[in-house]
Amino acid sequence: MLPEKLIFGTAGIPRSTKASNSVAGIARVRELELDCMELEFVQGVRMSEKGAVNVLEAARRENIALSVHAPYYINLNSSEEEKLKASMERIYQAARIGSLCGAESIVMHAAFYQKSSREAAYQNVSKALSELAGRLRDESIDAVLRPETMGKRAQFGTLDEVLSLSEEIEGVMPCLDFSHLHAREGKENSYPEFTSILSKVEEALGKEGLENMHMHVSGIEYDRNGEKKHLTLKESDFNYPELLKALKEFEVKGLVICESPIMEEDALLLKRTYAEL
C-alpha cells in the first residue's frame, strides 16, 4: 500500500536496536515514531521465505512501510554474460523475498559505464530491466524496480537516465537519492534546483510520480569525481531544509530513507523539520 503522506525512516535496522534482526528493527522504528525502513540486502539476499513472512507480520503489526535495497554486486552493463546473469538474478531474488516481506520498492545501483558510451550503457540497462520487470509480472511478484540516482560520475544513474527508464518500462520507477544528485556535480542543493528536479519527475511520470516516491537523504562528502562518503546532515553542506520545503510544496508522498551514519537521529531530524514547515 502506498503511504498517503511523506513518511520517514532508516536505511536498515536502527543502530539503537538491541537485536540485529529485521523484526527487532521494525519494532525499534515504531518505538522511535518513524514510519518506514529499507531492508538492506546489500551484501546478498540471505533471508529465507519463513524469515520474510515473520518480517511481513511485524511490519503489519507495527504499521511500518518497507522497501528493499538490492545487493551492491550488480552491473547491468557488464560485457560478461555470466556477470550480467548473476546481476539479474540478485535483483530478482531481492524482489522475490522483498515482496514476501511486503516491500513494494526494490532499489538498486544499476550499472557502471565502464568503457561503454552512455547511450550503449542505457540500452543495456533498459533491456535487462525490461526482462526483469516482465519476469516479475509473469510470476505475479508485486514489486517495483527502482534504479537509483548515483553520486559518482563513473556510475550509471543520472536523473535523466532513471526518469527515462521509468517512462519506458512498466514496473520501473526512480529512487531519487538527493544527496547523490548533489554530490555528482556539486550542484542540486537549493530550493529552485530541488523544485526543478520535482518538476522533471512530474513531467516524466505525471502526478503518480510524485505520489509514489522513494527517496534517500543524508549528509554527503564529495569531490570533483562525485560522492566520497555519507556524513551526518549537520556536518554536511546538504541543504535538507530547502529539499523538505520543495517536497511539501509539490505535495510529494512516499518514503524518505535516511542513510546518514546516525540514521535514526537524522531521520527524526528530517521528520521534525518537515512537520514544522
C-alpha positions as CSV (number, residue, x, y, z in Angstrom):
1,M,0.0,0.0,0.0
2,L,1.2,3.5,-0.9
3,P,1.6,5.9,2.0
4,E,-0.9,8.8,1.9
5,K,1.8,11.2,3.0
6,L,5.5,11.7,3.2
7,I,7.0,9.3,5.8
8,F,10.5,9.0,7.2
9,G,12.7,6.0,8.2
10,T,16.0,4.3,8.2
11,A,18.3,2.5,5.8
12,G,18.3,-0.8,7.6
13,I,18.0,-1.7,11.3
14,P,18.4,1.4,13.5
15,R,21.7,1.4,15.3
16,S,19.9,1.6,18.7
17,T,18.1,-1.7,18.1
18,K,19.1,-4.3,20.7
19,A,18.9,-7.3,18.5
20,S,20.4,-7.3,15.0
21,N,17.5,-8.7,13.0
22,S,14.8,-7.1,10.8
23,V,11.8,-7.9,13.1
24,A,13.6,-6.2,16.1
25,G,14.5,-3.3,13.7
26,I,10.9,-2.8,12.7
27,A,9.8,-2.7,16.4
28,R,12.5,-0.1,17.1
29,V,11.5,2.1,14.1
30,R,8.0,2.2,15.6
31,E,9.3,3.0,19.1
32,L,11.2,5.9,17.6
33,E,8.0,7.1,16.0
34,L,9.4,6.7,12.5
35,D,7.2,5.1,9.8
36,C,9.4,3.1,7.3
37,M,12.5,1.0,7.0
38,E,14.6,-0.1,4.0
39,L,15.7,-3.7,4.3
40,E,19.4,-3.8,3.4
41,F,20.1,-6.9,1.2
42,V,23.3,-5.1,0.1
43,Q,25.6,-8.0,0.9
44,G,23.3,-10.6,-0.6
45,V,19.8,-11.9,-0.1
46,R,20.2,-14.0,3.0
47,M,16.6,-14.0,4.2
48,S,14.6,-17.2,4.0
49,E,10.9,-17.3,2.9
50,K,10.0,-18.1,6.5
51,G,12.0,-15.2,7.7
52,A,10.3,-13.0,5.2
53,V,6.8,-14.0,6.5
54,N,8.0,-13.0,10.0
55,V,9.1,-9.6,8.7
56,L,5.7,-9.1,6.9
57,E,3.8,-9.9,10.1
58,A,6.0,-7.5,12.1
59,A,5.6,-4.7,9.6
60,R,1.8,-5.1,9.5
61,R,1.7,-5.3,13.3
62,E,3.7,-2.1,13.7
63,N,2.3,-0.3,10.6
64,I,5.8,0.2,9.1
65,A,6.2,0.5,5.4
66,L,9.1,-1.5,4.0
67,S,11.4,-1.3,0.9
68,V,14.4,-3.2,-0.1
69,H,17.9,-2.3,-1.3
70,A,19.2,-5.0,-3.7
71,P,22.8,-6.3,-3.4
72,Y,25.7,-3.9,-4.4
73,Y,27.2,-6.5,-6.7
74,I,25.2,-5.6,-9.7
75,N,26.2,-4.3,-13.2
76,L,23.5,-4.5,-15.8
77,N,26.0,-3.1,-18.3
78,S,28.6,-5.9,-17.9
79,S,30.1,-7.2,-21.1
80,E,30.5,-10.6,-19.4
81,E,27.3,-12.7,-19.8
82,E,27.9,-14.6,-16.6
83,K,28.2,-11.3,-14.6
84,L,25.1,-9.9,-16.2
85,K,23.0,-13.0,-15.5
86,A,24.3,-13.0,-11.9
87,S,23.3,-9.3,-11.5
88,M,19.8,-10.0,-12.8
89,E,19.4,-13.0,-10.5
90,R,20.4,-10.9,-7.5
91,I,17.8,-8.3,-8.3
92,Y,15.2,-11.0,-8.9
93,Q,15.9,-12.7,-5.6
94,A,15.7,-9.3,-3.8
95,A,12.3,-8.7,-5.4
96,R,11.0,-12.2,-4.7
97,I,12.0,-12.1,-1.0
98,G,11.2,-8.4,-0.6
99,S,7.7,-8.9,-1.9
100,L,7.1,-11.7,0.7
101,C,8.1,-9.1,3.3
102,G,5.5,-6.7,1.9
103,A,8.1,-4.4,0.3
104,E,7.0,-2.9,-2.9
105,S,10.1,-1.0,-3.9
106,I,13.4,-2.7,-4.9
107,V,16.2,-0.2,-5.0
108,M,19.4,-0.9,-7.0
109,H,22.7,0.6,-8.1
110,A,22.1,-0.4,-11.7
111,A,25.4,-0.2,-13.5
112,F,28.8,1.3,-14.3
113,Y,29.5,2.9,-17.6
114,Q,33.0,1.2,-17.8
115,K,34.2,1.5,-21.4
116,S,30.7,1.9,-22.9
117,S,29.2,5.1,-24.2
118,R,26.4,6.4,-22.1
119,E,23.9,5.5,-24.8
120,A,25.1,1.9,-25.0
121,A,25.0,1.6,-21.2
122,Y,21.5,2.9,-21.2
123,Q,20.3,0.4,-23.8
124,N,21.9,-2.5,-21.9
125,V,20.3,-1.4,-18.6
126,S,17.0,-0.8,-20.3
127,K,17.0,-4.3,-21.9
128,A,17.9,-6.0,-18.6
129,L,15.3,-4.1,-16.5
130,S,12.6,-4.8,-19.2
131,E,13.3,-8.5,-18.9
132,L,13.3,-8.4,-15.1
133,A,10.1,-6.5,-14.9
134,G,8.4,-8.9,-17.3
135,R,9.6,-11.9,-15.2
136,L,8.2,-10.3,-12.1
137,R,4.8,-9.7,-13.8
138,D,4.8,-13.3,-15.2
139,E,5.4,-14.7,-11.7
140,S,2.9,-12.3,-10.0
141,I,5.6,-10.8,-7.8
142,D,4.3,-7.4,-6.7
143,A,7.5,-5.3,-6.8
144,V,8.6,-2.1,-8.5
145,L,12.2,-1.9,-9.6
146,R,13.9,1.4,-8.7
147,P,17.2,2.3,-10.3
148,E,18.9,4.9,-8.0
149,T,20.4,8.2,-8.9
150,M,24.1,7.7,-8.2
151,G,26.7,10.0,-6.7
152,K,29.8,9.0,-8.7
153,R,30.3,10.1,-12.3
154,A,31.5,6.7,-13.3
155,Q,28.2,5.1,-12.3
156,F,25.1,4.9,-14.4
157,G,22.3,6.8,-12.8
158,T,21.7,10.4,-13.7
159,L,18.3,11.9,-13.1
160,D,17.5,11.8,-16.8
161,E,18.6,8.2,-17.1
162,V,16.4,6.9,-14.2
163,L,13.4,9.0,-15.3
164,S,13.7,7.8,-18.9
165,L,13.8,4.1,-17.8
166,S,10.8,4.8,-15.6
167,E,8.9,6.3,-18.6
168,E,9.8,3.5,-20.9
169,I,9.4,0.3,-18.7
170,E,6.2,-0.8,-16.9
171,G,7.2,-1.8,-13.4
172,V,10.2,0.6,-13.1
173,M,10.2,3.8,-11.1
174,P,13.0,6.0,-9.8
175,C,14.8,6.1,-6.5
176,L,15.9,9.7,-6.1
177,D,18.9,10.0,-3.9
178,F,19.1,13.7,-3.5
179,S,22.4,13.6,-1.7
180,H,23.9,11.7,-4.7
181,L,22.4,14.2,-7.1
182,H,24.1,17.0,-5.2
183,A,27.5,15.1,-4.9
184,R,27.6,14.1,-8.6
185,E,28.2,17.6,-9.9
186,G,28.4,19.7,-6.6
187,K,25.1,21.3,-7.6
188,E,21.4,20.5,-7.0
189,N,21.4,22.0,-3.5
190,S,18.9,24.8,-3.5
191,Y,15.2,25.3,-3.4
192,P,15.0,26.3,-7.1
193,E,17.1,23.2,-8.1
194,F,15.0,20.9,-5.9
195,T,11.8,22.2,-7.4
196,S,13.3,21.7,-10.9
197,I,14.0,18.1,-10.1
198,L,10.5,17.5,-8.9
199,S,9.1,19.3,-11.9
200,K,11.0,16.9,-14.1
201,V,9.6,13.9,-12.2
202,E,6.1,15.2,-12.7
203,E,6.7,16.0,-16.4
204,A,8.0,12.4,-17.0
205,L,5.8,10.4,-14.8
206,G,2.7,12.6,-14.0
207,K,1.2,13.1,-10.6
208,E,1.7,9.4,-9.8
209,G,5.5,10.0,-10.0
210,L,5.2,12.5,-7.1
211,E,2.7,10.4,-5.1
212,N,4.8,7.2,-5.2
213,M,8.3,8.4,-4.5
214,H,11.2,6.5,-2.9
215,M,14.0,8.8,-1.7
216,H,17.4,8.7,0.0
217,V,18.7,11.6,2.0
218,S,21.9,12.0,4.1
219,G,24.8,14.4,4.5
220,I,27.5,13.7,1.9
221,E,31.1,14.4,1.2
222,Y,32.2,14.8,-2.4
223,D,35.0,15.9,-4.7
224,R,35.3,16.5,-8.4
225,N,34.6,12.9,-9.1
226,G,31.4,12.9,-7.1
227,E,30.5,11.1,-3.9
228,K,33.1,10.1,-1.3
229,K,31.1,9.1,1.7
230,H,28.0,9.7,3.7
231,L,28.0,12.3,6.6
232,T,25.5,13.3,9.2
233,L,23.2,16.0,8.0
234,K,24.6,18.7,10.2
235,E,28.3,18.1,9.2
236,S,27.5,18.3,5.5
237,D,26.6,21.2,3.2
238,F,23.5,19.3,2.0
239,N,20.5,21.8,2.2
240,Y,17.9,19.4,3.6
241,P,15.5,22.2,4.9
242,E,15.1,23.5,1.3
243,L,14.6,20.0,0.0
244,L,11.9,19.4,2.5
245,K,10.3,22.7,1.6
246,A,10.2,21.7,-2.0
247,L,8.7,18.2,-1.2
248,K,5.9,19.9,0.8
249,E,5.3,22.4,-2.0
250,F,4.9,19.6,-4.5
251,E,2.7,17.5,-2.1
252,V,5.1,14.6,-2.5
253,K,4.1,11.3,-1.0
254,G,6.2,8.2,-0.3
255,L,9.3,7.1,1.6
256,V,12.2,9.2,2.7
257,I,15.0,6.8,3.8
258,C,17.9,8.3,5.8
259,E,21.3,6.9,5.0
260,S,23.2,9.1,7.5
261,P,25.8,7.5,9.8
262,I,23.4,8.4,12.6
263,M,20.4,7.4,10.6
264,E,17.6,7.3,13.2
265,E,18.7,10.7,14.7
266,D,18.8,12.3,11.3
267,A,15.6,10.6,10.1
268,L,13.9,12.2,13.2
269,L,15.5,15.5,12.3
270,L,14.0,15.3,8.8
271,K,10.6,14.3,10.2
272,R,10.6,17.1,12.7
273,T,11.8,19.7,10.2
274,Y,9.2,18.7,7.7
275,A,6.4,18.9,10.3
276,E,7.4,22.4,11.3
277,L,7.2,23.7,7.7
